[in-house]
Amino acid sequence: MHLFQVESCDADSRARTGRIRLPHGPVKTPVFMPVGTNGAVKAASHQSLRGMGVGLILANTYHLYLRPGLDIIRGAGGLHAFTGWERNILTDSGGYQVFSLSSLRRVDAEGVRFRSHVDGSSHLFTPELVIDAQAVFGSDIAMPLDVCTAPGIGREEAETAVTATAEWLDRSVRRYGEIERNRPGALFGIVQGNFYRDLRERSVEATVVHDLPGYAIGGLSVGENYELFVEFLDFTSALLPADRPRYLMGVGTPDYILTAVECGIDMFDCVFPTRTARNGLLFTRAGPLNIKKVRNSDTFEPVDERCGCTACTHHSRAYLRHLFKTREIYGVMLATEH
């Protein structure tokens, strides 16, 4: 039985609503996953996340592997017990984080060799280790190790990355099947291919052959222009099975999310909302609002009168600006919830 059920479809696009059945409760789609890299969403308590109806957050294998380490999380009884988050957790493989450490890593057939950004120690991420780590976490959705590439690279480099991603998925699926007890939840596949249509097609074919419960699109929104993003998102999404959830990795701006929903995407994650909140940029129905601007110093209306968050139902723009100017953590917490 598939874990995903489509509940309604738009007549004029591939947009749809659905439901994903996961070990820690069902999740309605389209769904945005707040990023809790280290097992906590920045400036947001578990209680506030539950109050917002968040049923699925994202944590990161690379960061948790380095700190606090697998032994600590294993000793706690898994990531849910360690963090006290009783709802679902998707864990990224850490592939993107390793990709971003271009001066500290080397990719070969075995995996990714890298130096920790924390203390400079040397490590090897293999597809098998990444699956084993997510088994320790007890992830509800686990992601395999892949090779993410930047826009503008040559075809040969992009093709090498597609081949490695496919081979690593083969090894990930094999290792996932070997774990008899306490294996992680649903293992998704990741499609790469950079900005070459035939490589995207090849990556899709090598991924869907495993008949996995869900599929992610990687390597988009990594610096390319909007038109190229839309072209390759629409092209790649259309190639994926319609009866499985489609996950667009690392996208969280409102315009990109809405475009992606029209392209049939069901899942999103990004640090964008929490990062912009920490910098005092708040989204409203009238457009973005920089709460730190002096014009808000004596504005006693809420950020958005139609919003039901704590900031908008209990506080004024003037008060939020005051909190930011005095560097009170409560201001960041309110902005993050909003």
Secondary structure in CASP SS format (residue, H / E / C, confidence):
PFRMAT SS
TARGET T0000
AUTHOR 0000-0000-0000
METHOD secondary structure of the structure
MODEL  1
M C 1.00
H C 1.00
L C 1.00
F E 1.00
Q E 1.00
V E 1.00
E E 1.00
S E 1.00
C E 1.00
D C 1.00
A C 1.00
D C 1.00
S C 1.00
R C 1.00
A C 1.00
R E 1.00
T E 1.00
G E 1.00
R E 1.00
I E 1.00
R C 1.00
L C 1.00
P C 1.00
H C 1.00
G C 1.00
P C 1.00
V E 1.00
K E 1.00
T E 1.00
P C 1.00
V E 1.00
F E 1.00
M E 1.00
P E 1.00
V E 1.00
G C 1.00
T C 1.00
N C 1.00
G C 1.00
A C 1.00
V C 1.00
K C 1.00
A C 1.00
A C 1.00
S C 1.00
H H 1.00
Q H 1.00
S H 1.00
L H 1.00
R H 1.00
G H 1.00
M C 1.00
G C 1.00
V C 1.00
G C 1.00
L E 1.00
I E 1.00
L E 1.00
A E 1.00
N E 1.00
T H 1.00
Y H 1.00
H H 1.00
L H 1.00
Y H 1.00
L H 1.00
R C 1.00
P C 1.00
G C 1.00
L H 1.00
D H 1.00
I H 1.00
I H 1.00
R H 1.00
G H 1.00
A H 1.00
G C 1.00
G C 1.00
L H 1.00
H H 1.00
A H 1.00
F H 1.00
T H 1.00
G C 1.00
W C 1.00
E C 1.00
R C 1.00
N E 1.00
I E 1.00
L E 1.00
T E 1.00
D E 1.00
S C 1.00
G C 1.00
G H 1.00
Y H 1.00
Q H 1.00
V H 1.00
F H 1.00
S H 1.00
L C 1.00
S C 1.00
S C 1.00
L C 1.00
R E 1.00
R E 1.00
V E 1.00
D C 1.00
A C 1.00
E C 1.00
G C 1.00
V E 1.00
R E 1.00
F E 1.00
R E 1.00
S C 1.00
H C 1.00
V C 1.00
D C 1.00
G C 1.00
S C 1.00
S E 1.00
H E 1.00
L E 1.00
F E 1.00
T C 1.00
P H 1.00
E H 1.00
L H 1.00
V H 1.00
I H 1.00
D H 1.00
A H 1.00
Q H 1.00
A H 1.00
V H 1.00
F H 1.00
G C 1.00
S C 1.00
D C 1.00
I E 1.00
A E 1.00
M C 1.00
P C 1.00
L C 1.00
D C 1.00
V C 1.00
C C 1.00
T C 1.00
A C 1.00
P C 1.00
G C 1.00
I C 1.00
G C 1.00
R H 1.00
E H 1.00
E H 1.00
A H 1.00
E H 1.00
T H 1.00
A H 1.00
V H 1.00
T H 1.00
A H 1.00
T H 1.00
A H 1.00
E H 1.00
W H 1.00
L H 1.00
D H 1.00
R H 1.00
S H 1.00
V H 1.00
R H 1.00
R H 1.00
Y H 1.00
G H 1.00
E H 1.00
I C 1.00
E C 1.00
R C 1.00
N C 1.00
R C 1.00
P C 1.00
G C 1.00
A E 1.00
L E 1.00
F C 1.00
G E 1.00
I E 1.00
V E 1.00
Q C 1.00
G C 1.00
N C 1.00
F C 1.00
Y C 1.00
R H 1.00
D H 1.00
L H 1.00
R H 1.00
E H 1.00
R H 1.00
S H 1.00
V H 1.00
E H 1.00
A H 1.00
T H 1.00
V H 1.00
V C 1.00
H C 1.00
D C 1.00
L C 1.00
P C 1.00
G C 1.00
Y E 1.00
A E 1.00
I E 1.00
G C 1.00
G C 1.00
L C 1.00
S C 1.00
V C 1.00
G C 1.00
E C 1.00
N C 1.00
Y H 1.00
E H 1.00
L H 1.00
F H 1.00
V H 1.00
E H 1.00
F H 1.00
L H 1.00
D H 1.00
F H 1.00
T H 1.00
S H 1.00
A H 1.00
L H 1.00
L C 1.00
P C 1.00
A C 1.00
D C 1.00
R C 1.00
P C 1.00
R E 1.00
Y E 1.00
L E 1.00
M C 1.00
G C 1.00
V C 1.00
G C 1.00
T C 1.00
P H 1.00
D H 1.00
Y H 1.00
I H 1.00
L H 1.00
T H 1.00
A H 1.00
V H 1.00
E H 1.00
C C 1.00
G C 1.00
I C 1.00
D C 1.00
M E 1.00
F E 1.00
D E 1.00
C E 1.00
V C 1.00
F H 1.00
P H 1.00
T H 1.00
R H 1.00
T H 1.00
A H 1.00
R H 1.00
N C 1.00
G C 1.00
L E 1.00
L E 1.00
F E 1.00
T E 1.00
R C 1.00
A C 1.00
G E 1.00
P E 1.00
L E 1.00
N E 1.00
I C 1.00
K C 1.00
K C 1.00
V H 1.00
R H 1.00
N H 1.00
S C 1.00
D C 1.00
T C 1.00
F C 1.00
E C 1.00
P C 1.00
V C 1.00
D C 1.00
E C 1.00
R C 1.00
C C 1.00
G C 1.00
C C 1.00
T H 1.00
A H 1.00
C H 1.00
T H 1.00
H H 1.00
H C 1.00
S C 1.00
R H 1.00
A H 1.00
Y H 1.00
L H 1.00
R H 1.00
H H 1.00
L H 1.00
F H 1.00
K H 1.00
T C 1.00
R C 1.00
E C 1.00
I H 1.00
Y H 1.00
G H 1.00
V H 1.00
M H 1.00
L H 1.00
A H 1.00
T H 1.00
E H 1.00
H C 1.00
END
